[in-house]
Amino acid sequence: MEKSPKKVWTKKGTGLMLAKRFQVSPRWVSNVLNGKGDSDTARNIRAVAVKEYGGVAIYE
């Protein structure tokens, strides 16, 4: 099983695209990318940010 990143650094504007894709608020995506929240959706958002949007995973 692959370890899930705690935080993800992304380019400006990626959070809005992720919010639309997952039908959640941009604020919630921001919180998720900054390591707050550990639901299935939060893990999926971080994974997609890294794999499809060029985000940088930060493991703490």
C-alpha positions in Angstrom: 0.0 0.0 0.0 1.3 3.4 -1.0 1.7 6.0 1.7 -0.6 9.0 1.3 1.0 12.5 1.4 0.0 14.7 4.3 0.4 17.9 2.3 0.5 18.8 -1.4 2.1 21.9 -2.9 0.3 22.9 -6.2 0.4 25.8 -8.6 -2.0 28.7 -8.2 -5.5 27.8 -9.6 -5.3 24.1 -9.0 -7.5 24.2 -6.0 -10.3 25.8 -8.0 -10.1 23.0 -10.6 -10.0 20.3 -7.9 -13.0 21.9 -6.2 -15.1 21.9 -9.4 -14.0 18.3 -10.2 -14.9 16.9 -6.7 -17.9 19.3 -6.2 -16.6 20.7 -2.9 -15.7 24.3 -1.8 -12.3 25.8 -2.7 -11.7 26.5 1.0 -12.1 22.8 1.8 -9.7 21.8 -1.0 -7.2 24.3 0.5 -7.6 22.8 3.9 -7.1 19.3 2.5 -4.0 20.2 0.5 -2.5 21.8 3.7 -2.9 18.5 5.6 -6.2 19.1 7.4 -8.7 16.3 7.0 -8.2 12.6 6.4 -11.4 11.3 4.7 -11.5 9.2 1.6 -12.3 12.2 -0.5 -9.4 14.2 1.1 -7.0 11.4 0.2 -8.4 11.2 -3.4 -8.0 15.0 -3.8 -4.3 14.9 -2.7 -3.6 11.9 -5.0 -5.2 13.6 -8.0 -3.4 16.8 -7.3 -0.1 14.9 -7.4 -0.8 12.6 -10.3 -2.8 14.8 -12.7 -2.0 18.4 -11.7 1.7 18.2 -11.1 1.5 18.7 -7.3 4.5 18.0 -5.1 3.8 15.6 -2.2 5.1 16.5 1.2 5.4 13.6 3.6 5.6 14.6 7.3 
